[in-house]
Every structure is written in C-alpha cells, then in structure tokens.
Amino acid sequence: MEFLVGHFNYFIYITLMMVGFYAMVGKKNLVKKLVGMNIFQWSIILFFVSIGAKHGGNIPIIDAGHGHNAAELVIESANYVNPLPHVLMLTAIVVGVGTTGVSLALLLTLYKKYGTLEEDEIIRKL
C-alpha cells in the first residue's frame, strides 16, 4: 500500500497515457484522435516535470565568488534542482501547440473537402 501511495502520480500519468492512446487508436473521428494525441502528450509532459522536481531543492544559481572552493560547490550542487527537464518540456509545449494548430487547419480543410471528419467515410470517398 505504501508503494501505491508513494507512486500515485505515476499511476495517474499512465492512466492518462492509456486514455490518450485509446483515443488515438480506437476512435474513428479525427478530432477525437487529435484530442487523444494531446492527452497523451500532456501526460508525458506532466511525467517529466514531476520527475524533474526535487523536494527541498534550491534554484540552480551557484555563487562561486565569495570564498567557496570547487570541492564545496560539487558537494552543494546535489542540493540544486536540475532545470533541464523543465526547459525541455517548455519546448515540448511549444511544439505541441504548433502541432495542434496545424492539425486543426488540416482537419478544417478535410471537412471542407469531404464534408466529414470520420476516418472511414473519408477513406471510402477517396
């Protein structure tokens, strides 16, 4: 039980991933597939941000100009939060917004051309 409580957020992320994956694979409506892709993407972003968090961590600004030697800085660096996962997820958010915008534009074009967003009907009309 302690394991489940300690890793509760991971179970939530996996659940969100599976919901998004099911929507992408199991649904025939292209808008539902796009929403599923967004749910899947956001679950991955939330997962990376959560594993990048550190309880009791300090901001990653090291002031080496006031009498600190290199050995003290190496030992103290374990107390700092790694900013790389958060920066990478900001990039992923920007890419996700761009992908969603282009996908919506393509879906609008498909709807104007075929009159539907159901995958089976579009394939049949091709």
C-alpha positions in Angstrom: 0.0 0.0 0.0 2.9 2.3 0.8 4.2 1.8 -2.7 0.9 2.8 -4.3 0.6 6.0 -2.2 4.3 6.9 -2.9 3.9 6.5 -6.7 0.3 7.7 -7.0 1.3 10.4 -9.6 2.8 7.8 -11.9 -0.4 5.8 -11.9 -2.3 8.9 -12.9 0.2 9.6 -15.8 0.0 6.1 -17.0 -3.8 6.3 -16.9 -3.8 9.5 -18.9 -1.4 7.9 -21.4 -3.7 5.0 -21.9 -6.7 7.2 -22.3 -4.9 9.2 -25.0 -3.6 6.1 -26.7 -7.0 4.6 -26.8 -8.5 7.7 -28.3 -5.8 7.8 -31.0 -6.2 4.1 -31.9 -9.8 3.2 -31.0 -11.7 6.2 -32.3 -12.7 6.9 -35.9 -13.3 10.6 -35.6 -10.2 12.7 -36.4 -11.0 15.4 -33.9 -11.2 12.7 -31.1 -7.9 11.3 -32.4 -6.3 14.8 -32.1 -7.7 15.2 -28.6 -6.3 11.8 -27.7 -2.9 12.9 -29.0 -3.0 16.0 -26.9 -3.9 14.0 -23.8 -1.1 11.6 -24.5 1.4 14.5 -25.0 0.3 16.3 -21.8 0.7 13.1 -19.7 4.3 12.8 -20.9 4.9 16.4 -20.1 3.5 16.1 -16.6 5.5 13.0 -16.1 8.8 14.7 -17.0 8.0 17.7 -14.9 7.2 15.6 -11.9 10.4 13.6 -12.1 12.4 16.8 -12.5 11.0 18.2 -9.2 13.2 17.9 -6.1 11.8 18.3 -2.6 13.9 20.8 -0.7 15.9 21.7 -3.8 17.3 25.2 -4.4 17.3 27.2 -7.6 20.3 26.4 -9.8 22.3 29.6 -9.3 25.7 28.9 -7.9 27.6 31.9 -6.4 31.3 31.0 -6.6 32.7 34.4 -6.0 32.7 34.6 -2.2 35.4 32.3 -0.9 33.9 28.9 -2.0 36.3 26.4 -3.4 35.5 23.8 -6.0 35.0 20.9 -3.6 32.4 22.7 -1.6 30.5 23.6 -4.8 30.5 20.0 -6.0 29.1 18.8 -2.7 26.5 21.6 -2.6 25.4 21.0 -6.2 23.4 17.9 -5.2 21.0 20.3 -3.4 20.1 22.1 -6.6 17.2 21.4 -8.9 18.1 20.3 -12.5 16.4 22.8 -14.9 16.9 20.6 -18.0 13.6 18.6 -17.8 11.6 21.8 -17.3 13.3 23.6 -20.2 12.8 20.6 -22.5 9.1 20.4 -21.5 8.6 24.1 -22.3 10.0 23.2 -25.8 7.6 20.3 -26.0 4.6 22.5 -25.1 5.5 24.9 -27.9 5.9 22.0 -30.4 2.6 20.6 -29.2 0.7 23.8 -29.7 2.2 24.1 -33.2 1.2 20.6 -34.0 -2.3 21.1 -32.7 -2.7 24.3 -34.7 -1.5 22.6 -38.0 -3.7 19.6 -37.3 -6.8 21.7 -36.8 -6.1 23.5 -40.0 -5.7 20.2 -41.8 -8.9 18.9 -40.2 -10.8 22.1 -41.4 -9.5 21.5 -44.9 -10.6 17.9 -44.8 -14.0 18.8 -43.6 -14.5 21.4 -46.3 -13.4 18.9 -49.0 -15.2 15.7 -47.8 -17.9 17.1 -45.5 -17.0 14.7 -42.7 -14.2 14.0 -40.2 -15.0 10.3 -39.8 -11.9 8.3 -41.0 -13.9 5.5 -42.6 -16.1 7.9 -44.7 -13.0 9.9 -45.9 -11.2 6.7 -46.9 -14.4 5.5 -48.7 -14.7 8.8 -50.6 -11.1 8.6 -51.8 
